[in-house]
Amino acid sequence: MQTIKILGTGCPKCKQTEAIIKEALAQSGKEAEIIKVEDIQKIMEYNVMSTPAVVVDEVVKLRGKVPSIQEILTLLD
C-alpha cells in the first residue's frame, strides 16, 4: 500500500488537496495511507518551501499548488 503525505499547515488549499486525493483514490479503487504533515520543521525536511505539497512513498511529487484529480491518478500509477 502506498503512503501519501500532504505537506501543509492546514490551510484551505491543503484541505482541498486532501479531498482531491481521497476522491482520486475512490475513483481508482486503490488504497493508500494518507498522512497530513503540518509541522513546519518536518515540512522543511522535504526541502519544500511552498505548500501544499504531495509526497508519495517519501518522494515529493507536487508542490505549491492544488492538484487535479487526474494529476493524482497519474501519481498513483
N, C-alpha and C positions, 0 to 999 in steps of 0.2 A: 504494500500500500504506500502510495506517495504521501509525502508531507509537504503541505503548502503553508508558508508563513506569510502573513500580511504585516508588513512593517509600517507603522504609523502611530501617531499619538492619539488616535481615537476621533479624528476629525470626520466631518460628514463624508468626505471623499474616501476615507479609509473604510467607513461603514458601507458605502456604496460598493466598494471593491469586494468586500466580504460577501455581500448579497449576490454580486455577479458571479463570484467563484462558486457559491452554493448552487446557483441556477445552472451554471455550466456543468457541474458535477451531476446534477439531477438529469440534465438533458443527455449526458454521455453515458449515464448508468455506472460511472466509475465511483470508487470510494477514495477518499483521501482524508488525512488528518489535517484539520485547519487550526493553525496556531496564530493568535494575534500577539505581536510583539510591540508593546507600547513604550518600553523603557528606552530613552534616548541613547544611553550608553550601549545597549545591546544592538540598537539600530545602527549605530556608528561602527560597530564591529563588522558589519557587512559593507562598509565603505559606501553607504547610501546617504546622500545629502538632501534628496528630495523625496517626499512621500506622497502618496502611498507607493510602496514597492512590494513586489511579489517574488517570493523565494520558493523555488520548487526543489526539493531534495538538496537543500543547502547551496543552491546556485541561484544568484539574483537573475531573474528573467525580465522583469519590468520595473521601471522606477519613474516616479514623478508624474504619473497620470493614472486615471481610472481606466482599466482595460475594458475592452468589449467582451461579450460572451465568446465570440469567435476567437479572439486572441487567447483566451483561457483554454478553450477547447484545443487549440493548436499546441499550447504548452503541455497539455496533459497527454498528448500522443507520444 
